[in-house]
Amino acid sequence: MKKEYSHYISETAQELQPSGIRKFFDLAASMKDVISLGVGEPDFVTPWNIREAAILSLEQGYTAYTANPGLLELRQEISNYLRTRFAVNYDPTNQIIVTVGASQAIDLAFRAILNQGDEVLIVEPAFVSYAPLVAIAGGTPVAISTSPANGFKLTAEQLEGAITEKTKAILFCSPNNPTGSTLNKEELKEIAAIVEKHDLIVISDEIYAELTYEETYTSFAAIEGMYERTILINGFSKGFAMTGWRLGMLAAPKEFIEVMLKIFQYTTMCAPTMLQYGALEALKNTFHEVDAMKRSYRMRRNYVVHTLNKIGLDCHTPGGAFYVFPSIKATGLSSEQFAEELLMKEKVAVVPGNVFGESGEGYIRCSYAASMPHLQEAMKRIQKFLESKGIYGEK
Ligand code: PMP
């Protein structure tokens, strides 16, 4: 090479920061006896009938490409699923794409709608991929910080206050990663009114839709007037315990799908065929298992929220997903310091809240998708850590 490597690398790629989550987990992975409440994935293995369907498809020799947007049968089943579960109608022939995870669906959505410099509002604390994906697509991510006083929910006023003439879209995620907060129908309607007034596109990340514990889930696309302007993202990773399968879905007006499909056919061609057969089985025959997993998460959420509050960390009760987001402000430590010291001293891995945006500072994310014995041991270790900081709980 004639010059430094940086000379050959795009400026956009150089400016991307590595994920703050990974950094921690590489460290945790190198240590012994660590209890991890860090990773954002179910602790269940994918239900057997789903695995078996994928194996069977291989045995039957289904090893060729499928249609670009995915097996028609699977798209039909996705269409059924979205209609029966969330009351939204999408035509399987031209309004659905089976993607490589919700991650790719989000990437496609940004690539399809953004011109250089378009602003995308991101409701923070937020999943770490959003802002980098906006930047990769040439847009400018703009954070809207939500407040714990309001349960980390986006309000219509906050949204309106963040809109400029460059704002093209808003992305939000309910139930949210990392806070677990969910927006109900009334709250979504208030947001919808602002979206309509300012003519925005909405990217609605509904990957945790299956995992809501008290309220019935409302899809943003089901709110009056929003269907035409919503790109709906969902997937198999969380609700069906299929993170490693890398299967997600996009549903949107056909004009958006057409563009996203153009990009997808060049970058990806189609999602893996044998895995699509597994997904088909997931949607046909797995809801009793999804419900059982959900009951189990709910029970563990209740235990963790109750215990954290008892031992001295303020923690609101999240309505969905499998995360809690307690405040660690009482310790006087920053999120990073807390996570690092807790890992080093007590061998519990959590994610510092600041990696999800500035408003996450003062919080940590703990996933409760871990076994009860692990959760109990983790709570004991956190209690010991808090006591070493002079915090004795039961305030
Ligand atoms: N959105 C959110 C909010 C997530 O938490 C995740 C996974 N952590 C994803 C999208 C990506 O999911 P997938 O595995 O389907 O790519």
Boltz pocket constraint, residues with backbone or C-beta under 6 A from the ligand:
constraints:
  - pocket:
      binder: B
      contacts: [[A, 40], [A, 100], [A, 101], [A, 102], [A, 103], [A, 104], [A, 127], [A, 173], [A, 175], [A, 176], [A, 177], [A, 205], [A, 207], [A, 234], [A, 235], [A, 236], [A, 237], [A, 243], [A, 246], [A, 247], [A, 248]]
      max_distance: 6.0
